[in-house]
């Protein structure tokens, strides 16, 4: 049976969640306080780049299953389930800032006219479900339940992940409420794990911290491979063939970024620290990731010497392919480090240029990868967009002043690049079997 659903927040999580549940036949009202954003959404103009999302939004607006409003009263009028999917940015000490969550919860409590189930979709610290219940209890006598339902959507494939989840995690002290939420997920035919509030909240943090740890681990191995003459891509392949390990998240590169891994690892480290634990592994995971971004600077310095007045081209700005998200993107730190050394920077990204213009300064924004290469002393691939895998590399090389290619995601074959005349450096590879990079 379809449900009346309210989703608070229209970012990557909220908009995908709202549109997805509408597409499954529910009536969904998405709430956002920004009038201009709501007006655009009503016309099917979405504020983020996410493959496949715009089509689903438009289809369900036309079917009158998906609505947008800035008014809490209108959003909650018929709601049975209220998903909170607002941002939880990093605070000054690494903690998750719950200001937006509190605003949403208070807004819901102040207009409730019937019992509802409040579902925390935002990534929130352990214990937040109990905190939400206390806030609501102080502001209304209307019965309610709180369910934790952490999200596991990957930017760039969030629509696919919504329809094909590995699992749905639900935590609550009210088993009946958890089962009601489980029912709206059942059309997806996926495993559903029901547990208590705090365990559900911890599953999200533990999952992201573990994935970040795998990436930092393989990047640590990559650094050792460079010194010892091994190729980390083959090492990772050999490791991944072990069923106990598997191949996922073993791609060495310039490090992870985005809105989840950096924020969640910091928040978990903070929670552990203030509760008397000693999260040395989490700290090492973050340190390795920071160091990995500096590897680009070190490689360029070794090849070019003084970087002052050198022109460096950057291919890819978003933190990963298939998104325009620049939050904690490795490109930001890499560009900053190069600018400190006096380098001139020219950049290109297929979809993130507008967001990048709001963040980056004193860089030249180019119209194509070939323009990035023009007159460059080196080109650095930072984000592994598919279009970069099929470039005319002869044209790239011909446009460059010096054919130095830093492959920050290991998408090119080292032997082929060297055969074409590039001075090639990958991450943890680039050897020709002799232990030498040349």
Helices and strands as residue ranges (DSSP letters): E 4-8, H 12-23, E 27-31, H 35-42, H 53-62, E 66-69, H 72-76, E 81-84, H 99-111, E 116-120, H 128-139, E 144-148, H 158-163, E 167-171, H 175-185, G 186-188, E 191-195, H 197-228, H 232-240, H 261-274, H 280-304, E 311-315, H 330-340, E 344-348, H 353-357, E 363-365, H 369-373, E 378-381, H 386-389, H 393-399, E 404-407, H 414-419, E 423-425
